[in-house]
Amino acid sequence: MDVIAPLRDRLRLTFAGQTEGVPAWEDALDQGEDAGYFPADSAVWRVHGGMTPIAAGIRALLLQALHPGALAGVAEHSNYREDPLGRLAGTIRWIFTLTYGDTTAADAACAHIRRLHVPVTGNYTDAHGEQRRYSANDPGLSEWVHIAFTDAFLRSHEIFRGPVPARLGGADAYVEQWATAGKLMGVIDPPRTEAALRARMREYDDGGHLSGGPRVDEVVSFLRNPPLDPLLMPGYRLLFAAVVDSLPGRYRELLGLRAPAVPLPGGRSLRIPARRGGQLTLAIAGLALERQLPSELAALRRLARIGQPADLTYAEHGFTALGRAPAGYRTVRERTRVGTGEEAFMRLANGSLDWELHRGSGLRVAAGTPRAAPGVRVVSGMGVGPARIPAPCRVLWTREPDGSGPRRAGFGYGTLKGHPVSGEESFSAVLEADGSVWFEVLAYSRPANVVMRAAAPVTERTQALITRGYVSAATRLATG
C-alpha cells in the first residue's frame, strides 16, 4: 500500500493548477533541437531543481510585495485571490520552461508573459506618499521582480539545501546565469554577481522604493493562510514559518512579520528553530514527488535525443551506435544466430524495443515503461523486494525495424546514477541477406564506485549470466 499516495496526488494537483496528471507543457519540454539557455550542469539547474523552489516561491512573493508599484499591478490586475493555484501553475510553467526548455520554448514563454503585462498599468502611491504611474513591463519594476526572484531562489537553496557547489561556480554563477531571464523579461542591466545582487537590493530600500502598508498586509495574510488542501496545510505552515525566519529583519519589519518565537516571562522570547520544520516539509514533499520533476526529466530526454545526454555516469557515450567500445572499459560482445526469416526478425526487433527481451531474461522492467526511444529512462533489475538491485539507464539511440531486406534494429542505452556499473550497452536484431536472424549484444562498462570495484569478479560473472539470459530470451522471441 502506498501510504504517501494521497499527499503525492494533492501536491501534483496543486502545482499543476488542479490538472490531473503531468501537464502537457511539461512533457513538451522534450521537444526542440538545442540545449536551451542553461546547461544541465549549470547552477540554474541545481538551484531550480529539487524541492527548494517551493520555499523560494513563498519568499519571492513576500519580497515582490514590498515594492508598491509591483504590488499594485498584482492587486489591481491579478486574480490571485480567486484562482491562486492557477496563478501558481502559470508561474511554475514560466520558470521551468525557461530553465529546462530549448531556446525557442523559453523565448516564447517570456514573450507570452510580456504580452500579458501590456495592459497592466495604473497608478500607485510610493513610499514617500507620492502618486506614480506604473507599467508591469517598466524596466524598473521588472528589475525588482527579477532581483527578488533571484534572491529568493538562491537564498532558499542555501538555507534549506546548502551553498551552490563551487564546481558549478557557486552563488555568483547562479546570479550571472539567471541574468539571462532578466534580460528576456526586459531588465536593462540585471546584477551578475552575488555582491551586485545584494547591493542592488539595498539601493531599492535605501532609496525609499520599498514599503509596507495595508496592501502588503493583505498579501501577507493571504500567504499565511492560502486556500490549500487541508492535507497540505500543516507542512505549509512549517515552511512559511521557516521562510519568515530566514528573511532579513528589515524585510520582516516592512512585512509586519516576526521571527517565530515563544514568549517568555519578563517580556523575553525564545526563538523557534523554524528552519528544521521547513527542511522536514521539503523532505516529505521530495519523497512524495520523487525529487526529479517531470520538466527536468523531459529536458533530459531532449538532450539525449539531440546527442547531448546530461545525466549519464560516464563521458564516452554513443560508441555502441558505432559498433565499437572506447578504451579503458571492460567490453562484452555476443553474436548468436537465433532464427530465420522476416517474421523472426520482426519478433526479435519489436520484443527488444518493447523490453520483452529484458523481461524474458529474468530482469524486471516496470509495466508502462515506454517503447525504447532516445531519452526514455528505464530501470531494470534483478532480485525481489529489498534484495532487488536497480539498474537505471537512459536510451541514447534506436533503430526501428523499418524497410525490407537485410537490416538491423535495436537500441543502446547508458547508465545513470544508482547503476552498479558505468557504461553503455546495445541490443540488436540483424537480418542478413541469406535470411538468417542474429542477436547481437555490445557492452562496455567499469565499476561505478570503490565498492563495485572490490566486487568486480562477482559483477563480471553476473554480467555473463545476464548476457546468457538475453540470448535465451532472444531465441524464444525469434522462434515465437
C-alpha positions in Angstrom: 0.0 0.0 0.0 1.4 3.4 -1.0 0.7 5.5 2.2 2.1 8.6 0.7 -0.1 8.5 -2.5 -2.7 10.9 -1.2 0.0 13.5 -0.4 1.5 13.0 -3.8 -1.8 13.4 -5.6 -2.6 16.7 -3.8 0.9 18.1 -4.4 0.7 17.3 -8.1 -2.8 18.8 -8.3 -1.6 22.0 -6.5 1.5 22.6 -8.7 -0.3 21.6 -11.9 -3.2 24.1 -11.3 -5.7 21.4 -10.4 -5.0 19.4 -13.6 -4.8 15.6 -13.3 -1.5 14.0 -14.4 1.6 15.7 -15.8 0.7 18.9 -17.7 1.2 18.7 -21.4 3.6 21.6 -21.4 6.0 19.7 -19.1 6.0 16.7 -21.4 6.5 19.0 -24.4 9.9 20.2 -23.0 11.4 17.1 -24.6 10.8 18.9 -27.9 13.3 21.2 -29.6 16.7 21.0 -31.2 19.0 22.8 -28.8 20.1 22.5 -25.1 18.4 25.7 -24.0 19.9 28.7 -22.2 21.1 26.7 -19.2 23.2 23.5 -19.5 22.2 20.5 -17.3 25.4 21.0 -15.2 24.6 24.7 -14.6 24.0 26.5 -11.3 20.5 27.3 -12.6 19.5 23.6 -12.9 20.9 23.0 -9.4 19.1 25.9 -7.7 15.8 25.3 -9.6 15.9 21.5 -9.0 14.6 19.6 -6.1 12.1 21.0 -3.6 13.7 24.3 -2.5 11.7 26.2 -5.2 8.6 25.6 -3.1 10.1 27.7 -0.3 11.6 30.2 -2.9 8.1 30.8 -4.3 6.8 32.0 -0.9 9.9 34.2 -0.3 9.7 35.7 -3.8 6.1 36.7 -3.4 6.8 38.3 0.0 9.8 40.3 -1.3 8.0 41.4 -4.5 5.1 42.7 -2.5 7.4 45.2 -0.8 7.5 47.4 -4.0 4.2 49.3 -4.1 4.3 49.5 -7.9 4.8 45.8 -8.4 2.2 45.1 -5.7 -0.3 47.5 -7.3 -0.1 45.6 -10.6 -0.8 42.3 -8.8 -3.6 43.7 -6.7 -5.4 45.5 -9.5 -4.9 43.2 -12.4 -4.4 39.7 -10.9 -6.9 37.1 -9.9 -4.6 35.6 -7.3 -7.4 35.6 -4.6 -9.9 33.9 -6.8 -7.5 31.4 -8.6 -4.3 31.3 -6.6 -3.4 27.8 -7.8 -3.9 28.8 -11.4 -1.6 31.7 -10.9 0.9 29.4 -9.2 0.8 26.9 -12.1 1.4 29.7 -14.6 4.4 30.9 -12.7 5.8 27.4 -12.4 5.3 26.9 -16.1 7.3 30.1 -16.9 10.2 29.2 -14.5 10.6 25.6 -15.7 10.1 26.3 -19.4 12.9 28.9 -19.2 15.1 26.6 -17.1 14.6 23.4 -18.9 13.2 24.2 -22.3 15.0 24.8 -25.6 15.6 28.4 -26.5 12.6 28.6 -28.8 10.3 27.5 -25.9 12.0 29.8 -23.4 11.7 32.8 -25.7 8.0 32.1 -26.4 7.3 31.8 -22.6 8.9 35.2 -21.9 7.2 36.8 -24.8 3.8 35.5 -23.6 4.3 36.9 -20.2 5.4 40.3 -21.6 2.2 40.4 -23.7 0.1 39.6 -20.7 1.8 42.6 -18.9 1.0 45.1 -21.6 -2.4 46.2 -20.2 -1.1 46.0 -16.6 -0.9 49.7 -15.9 -2.1 52.2 -13.4 -1.2 54.5 -10.5 0.3 53.8 -7.1 1.4 55.7 -4.0 5.1 55.3 -3.4 6.9 55.0 0.0 7.0 58.8 0.2 3.3 59.3 -0.4 3.7 60.5 -3.9 1.5 59.3 -6.8 3.4 57.5 -9.6 2.5 55.7 -12.8 3.3 52.0 -13.1 3.5 49.6 -16.0 4.3 45.9 -15.5 6.8 45.9 -18.3 8.6 49.0 -16.9 12.3 48.1 -16.6 12.4 49.4 -13.0 9.6 47.2 -11.8 10.8 44.3 -13.9 14.2 44.6 -12.2 12.8 44.5 -8.7 10.7 41.4 -9.6 13.8 39.8 -11.1 16.2 40.5 -8.2 13.6 39.5 -5.7 13.1 36.2 -7.6 16.9 35.7 -7.9 17.5 36.3 -4.2 14.5 34.1 -3.2 15.7 31.1 -5.1 19.4 31.5 -4.3 18.8 32.0 -0.5 16.2 29.2 -0.3 18.7 26.8 -1.8 21.4 28.0 0.6 19.2 27.8 3.6 17.5 24.5 3.0 19.9 22.6 0.8 23.3 24.3 1.2 25.6 26.5 -0.9 25.7 26.2 -4.6 28.6 23.9 -5.2 31.9 25.5 -6.1 32.3 23.1 -9.1 29.2 24.8 -10.6 30.6 28.3 -10.0 28.8 29.0 -6.6 26.3 31.7 -6.0 28.0 34.1 -8.5 27.4 31.6 -11.3 23.6 31.4 -10.5 23.2 35.2 -10.4 25.2 35.5 -13.7 23.3 32.8 -15.5 19.8 33.8 -14.3 20.5 37.4 -15.5 19.6 35.9 -18.9 16.0 35.6 -17.6 16.1 39.2 -16.5 17.2 40.3 -20.0 14.5 38.3 -21.6 11.9 40.0 -19.4 13.1 43.5 -20.2 15.5 44.2 -17.4 18.2 46.5 -18.7 21.2 45.7 -16.6 20.4 42.8 -14.2 23.1 42.1 -11.5 25.6 39.5 -12.4 27.3 38.7 -9.1 26.0 37.9 -5.6 27.6 41.1 -4.3 25.9 43.2 -7.0 22.6 41.5 -6.2 22.9 42.4 -2.5 23.9 45.9 -3.4 21.1 46.5 -5.8 18.5 45.2 -3.2 20.0 47.7 -0.6 19.6 50.5 -3.2 15.9 49.9 -3.5 15.5 50.0 0.3 17.9 52.9 0.9 16.2 54.9 -2.0 12.8 54.6 -0.3 11.3 52.4 -3.0 10.1 49.7 -0.6 7.3 50.0 1.9 4.7 48.1 3.9 1.1 49.1 4.4 -2.5 47.7 4.1 -2.0 46.1 0.7 1.1 44.4 1.9 -0.7 43.2 5.0 -3.4 41.7 2.7 -0.9 39.8 0.7 0.9 38.6 3.8 -2.4 37.4 5.3 -3.2 35.6 2.1 0.2 33.9 2.0 -0.1 33.0 5.7 -3.4 31.1 5.1 -3.8 30.2 1.4 -6.7 28.1 0.3 -4.7 24.8 0.1 -5.9 21.3 0.6 -6.2 20.6 4.4 -3.7 17.7 4.0 -1.0 20.2 2.8 -1.6 23.0 5.4 0.4 21.6 8.4 3.5 21.3 6.2 2.9 24.7 4.5 2.7 26.4 7.9 6.0 24.9 8.9 7.5 26.1 5.6 6.0 29.6 5.8 7.5 30.0 9.3 10.9 28.8 8.1 10.8 31.3 5.2 9.8 34.2 7.5 12.6 33.2 9.9 15.1 33.3 7.1 14.2 36.9 6.0 16.4 39.8 7.0 15.0 41.7 9.9 14.3 44.8 7.8 12.1 42.9 5.4 10.2 41.3 8.2 9.6 44.7 9.7 8.1 46.1 6.4 6.0 42.9 6.0 4.7 43.2 9.6 6.1 39.7 10.4 8.1 38.5 13.3 10.6 35.6 13.6 8.9 32.6 15.1 9.3 32.7 18.8 7.8 31.6 22.1 7.0 34.4 24.6 8.8 34.0 28.0 8.2 35.8 31.3 9.6 39.3 31.6 9.0 40.2 28.0 11.6 37.9 26.7 11.1 35.4 23.9 12.7 32.1 22.7 13.4 31.8 19.0 12.0 28.7 17.5 14.4 26.7 15.2 11.9 27.1 12.3 14.4 26.0 9.6 14.2 22.4 10.7 10.4 22.4 10.2 10.9 23.8 6.7 13.5 21.2 5.9 11.2 18.4 7.1 8.4 19.7 4.9 10.6 19.9 1.8 12.0 16.4 2.6 8.5 14.9 2.7 7.5 16.7 -0.5 10.6 15.4 -2.1 9.7 11.8 -1.0 6.2 12.2 -2.4 7.3 13.8 -5.7 10.4 11.7 -6.3 12.6 14.8 -6.3 13.3 14.8 -10.1 10.4 16.7 -11.6 8.8 15.8 -15.0 10.1 19.1 -16.6 13.7 18.2 -15.7 13.2 14.6 -17.0 11.7 15.9 -20.2 14.7 18.2 -20.7 17.0 15.2 -20.2 15.1 13.2 -22.8 15.6 16.1 -25.3 19.3 16.3 -24.5 19.6 12.6 -25.1 17.7 12.8 -28.3 19.9 15.6 -29.7 23.1 13.8 -28.7 23.9 15.8 -25.6 23.0 13.4 -22.7 23.5 15.1 -19.4 22.9 12.6 -16.6 25.0 9.7 -17.7 27.6 8.4 -15.3 30.3 8.2 -17.9 31.7 10.5 -20.5 32.4 8.3 -23.6 28.8 7.9 -24.7 27.4 6.8 -28.1 30.1 4.3 -29.1 27.6 1.4 -29.3 25.8 3.2 -32.2 29.2 2.9 -34.0 29.5 -0.7 -33.1 32.7 -0.3 -31.0 33.8 0.5 -27.5 36.2 3.1 -26.2 39.5 2.3 -24.4 39.5 1.8 -20.7 36.4 -0.3 -20.3 35.6 -4.0 -20.0 34.0 -5.0 -23.2 31.4 -7.7 -23.9 30.4 -8.8 -27.4 27.9 -11.5 -28.2 26.6 -12.6 -31.6 24.3 -15.6 -31.8 22.0 -16.9 -34.6 18.5 -17.2 -33.2 16.2 -17.8 -36.2 15.4 -17.4 -39.8 13.2 -15.1 -41.9 11.4 -11.8 -41.8 8.9 -12.7 -39.1 11.6 -13.9 -36.7 13.5 -10.7 -37.3 10.4 -8.6 -36.6 9.5 -10.5 -33.4 13.0 -10.1 -32.1 13.3 -6.4 -33.0 9.9 -5.4 -31.6 10.4 -7.6 -28.5 13.7 -5.9 -27.8 12.4 -2.4 -28.3 9.3 -3.2 -26.1 11.5 -4.6 -23.2 10.3 -8.1 -23.6 13.9 -9.2 -24.2 14.8 -7.9 -20.7 11.7 -9.3 -19.0 12.3 -12.7 -20.8 15.9 -12.8 -19.5 14.7 -12.5 -15.9 15.1 -8.8 -15.3 12.2 -6.7 -14.0 11.1 -3.7 -16.1 8.2 -1.7 -14.8 4.9 -2.0 -16.6 4.2 1.1 -18.6 7.8 1.8 -19.5 7.6 3.4 -23.0 9.0 1.6 -26.0 12.7 2.3 -26.4 13.3 5.8 -27.9 16.0 8.4 -27.4 15.7 9.9 -23.9 13.5 7.2 -22.4 14.5 6.3 -18.9 14.2 2.6 -17.9 15.0 0.9 -14.6 15.7 -2.9 -14.8 17.0 -5.1 -12.1 17.5 -8.5 -10.6 16.1 -9.8 -7.3 12.9 -9.3 -5.3 11.9 -6.6 -2.8 14.8 -5.1 -0.7 17.2 -7.5 -2.4 16.5 -6.2 -5.8 19.4 -4.4 -7.5 18.1 -1.5 -9.6 19.9 -0.6 -12.8 18.7 2.8 -14.2 19.6 3.7 -17.8 18.7 6.2 -20.4 18.1 5.2 -24.1 20.6 7.0 -26.3 19.7 5.7 -29.8 17.3 3.4 -31.5 16.8 1.8 -34.9 13.2 0.7 -35.8 12.7 -2.4 -37.9 11.5 -0.4 -40.9 12.0 -1.2 -44.6 12.6 -4.6 -46.2 15.5 -6.9 -47.0 18.7 -7.2 -44.9 18.8 -4.7 -42.0 19.2 -4.3 -38.3 17.1 -2.8 -35.5 17.6 -2.3 -31.8 18.8 0.3 -29.3 21.6 1.4 -27.0 21.4 2.8 -23.5 23.7 4.4 -21.0 23.9 4.1 -17.2 22.5 6.6 -14.7 23.3 7.3 -11.1 22.4 4.2 -9.0 23.6 1.7 -11.6 26.3 -0.7 -10.2 28.5 -0.1 -13.3 29.1 2.9 -15.6 29.0 2.4 -19.3 26.8 1.5 -22.3 25.1 -1.5 -23.8 23.3 -2.2 -27.0 20.9 -4.9 -28.3 20.4 -5.5 -32.0 18.3 -7.8 -34.2 20.1 -8.4 -37.5 18.5 -9.9 -40.7 21.2 -11.0 -43.1 20.9 -11.4 -46.9 20.6 -15.2 -46.6 17.6 -14.8 -44.3 19.4 -15.7 -41.1 18.5 -13.7 -37.9 21.1 -12.8 -35.4 21.1 -11.3 -32.0 23.9 -9.0 -31.0 25.0 -7.5 -27.7 27.7 -4.9 -27.3 28.6 -3.6 -23.8 31.4 -1.6 -22.3 31.5 -0.8 -18.6 33.6 -0.4 -15.5 32.6 -0.5 -11.8 30.6 2.6 -10.7 32.4 3.1 -7.3 35.0 1.7 -4.9 32.6 -0.9 -3.5 31.8 -2.2 -7.0 35.5 -2.3 -7.9 36.1 -4.6 -5.0 33.2 -6.8 -6.1 34.4 -6.8 -9.8 34.7 -10.6 -10.1 31.1 -11.1 -8.9 29.9 -8.3 -11.1 31.6 -9.8 -14.2 30.1 -13.2 -13.5 26.7 -11.6 -13.0 27.0 -9.8 -16.4 27.9 -13.0 -18.1 24.8 -14.7 -16.6 22.6 -11.8 -17.7 24.0 -11.9 -21.2 23.2 -15.7 -21.4 19.7 -14.8 -20.3 19.5 -12.2 -23.1 20.5 -14.8 -25.7 17.9 -17.3 -24.4 15.2 -14.7 -24.4 16.2 -13.5 -27.9 15.9 -17.1 -29.1 12.5 -17.5 -27.7 11.3 -14.2 -29.2 12.7 -15.1 -32.6 11.1 -18.5 -32.7 7.8 -17.3 -31.3 
